Amino acid sequence: MDVADTLAFLLGTWEIRRVVEDHRLGCTGSFTGTVRVERSAGGAEGSATYREVGEVRFGAHRGPAHRLLELRPRVDGAVMVHFADGRPFVDLDLRGGTWRAIHDCAADSYELTTAAQSPTLLTERWCVRGPTKRYDAEATLVRLP
């Protein structure tokens, strides 16, 4: 599904379910929770906050988890995704429906594929490879009313 404006599409509240297969540890984990994408009060002009809150289960571990990102709109309808500390992460452009981005972090490489399946369904696939990490993750985000 093509999206006219990536940030406008992402705004709102989403239910998220992520499955992570860690190839180094030989186990599978999961994260379930909610994502809120809201316009930022104190961030860059027109930016939004991506706030993920939920529970992670990995091996014997079970506990709370969260992630915070900043989404900065570009004039072309895409966004630049930044870590909470302001460092750039990846760009995201859903105008064609699907987007692939790569983020190199030291010797590890993160390949992300994001797809707008419908107005209420977004999917993400991560393939992470390197000397310190080797995992695949799939996330499904369903828009909540």
N, C-alpha and C positions, 0 to 999 in steps of 0.2 A: 504494500500500500504506500503510495507516494504521500509525503507530508509537505505542506507548503512552508511551515516554520517549525523547525525542530524543537525549540524551547517551548513554544505555545503548545505543541503536542504533548510534551513531557509534564507540563504543569498539572498538579493535582495529587491525589493520593492513590497509591497502587499497593496491591498485595503482592509480595515477592516470595518465590520458592526457588532456591538454588541448590543444586546437587554438585558436589565437588569430588572428583576422583583423583586422589593423590597417588601417583604412580611410584614415588619414592618410598612412601610408607606402606603402600599396598592396602589402603583402606579408603572407604567412601564416607563423606560427611555431608551435612545439609545445613541450610540456613532458611528459616521461615520468618517472615515479619512484614513490615510495611515500609513503604518509601513515600516520603512527602517531598514534592518539588514545589517550592514557593519562591516568589520574588523576594530578593534580599533587600533588607532595609539598609544595611551598611556596606554592602559589597560594591563591586564595580557597576557602572551605569547599566541598568537593565538586567543585571545578573540575577541568578536564582540559586537557591540552596537545595542540594540533593541530600536528604537525610534518610538513612537506612537504619532501622531499629528492629531487633528481633532476637531470635535464639539460634545459636549454633550448636550442632551435635557433630562431634568428630571423635571417633573411637569411643573411649570411656568418658570423654569430656562432654558436658552439656552446660551451657551458660549463656548469658546475655552477650550480644555483639552489636556493633554499630559502625557506620561509615558516614563520613561527611565530605561532600564534594561541592565545588562551586561551578556553576554553568554560566559561561559568559557568551552572550549572543554575538554572532558575526553579522555583518550587514547582508550577507548572501543567504541567510536563513539557516545556517549551520550554527553550532556552538563549539566553544573551546572548553574542555573539561579540565578543571584544576583541582589539585589536592587541597585540603583544608588550609594548609600553610601557604597557599598561593602558587606552588610549583605547578607548571603545566603537566598534564597527564596525556590526554589524547584529544583529537577533534572528533566531533560527531555530527554527521550530516545525513538526516533521514529523508531528504527531499526525494531521493530515488527509492525510498522504502527500506533499503538495506545499506549498511555501511561497515567497512572493515578498516580498522586502525591498528597500528603497531606502536607499542611503547617499550623502549629498551631501558632497563633499569640495571645498571652495572652490567654484569654478564648475562643476566636473565632477560628474556624477551617475552612480552605479553602481546598476543594477537587476539584482538577482540572483534567479533562480528555481532552487530546489533541490527534487528529487523523489526519494523512496525508491521505487525501482521494484520491489525485492524485498529479502529479507534480505541479499542479497549484492551488490546493485547500487544505486548512487546516482548521479544526474546533476545537473550544475550548468550553468546558462547565465548568462552575464554580458553585459549590454548597457551599455557605458560611453560617455557622450556629454558633450561640453563643449568649451570653447575649447582645452584642452591635450591632450585624449585623445578618440579615437573608434575604439573597437574592440568586437568581439564575441568571446566565448570560450565554448567548450563543453568540459566536463570529464566524464569517465566514471570512476567509482571502483568497483572490483571488490574485494570482501572477499577477503583471503588467509586460508588456513587457519592 
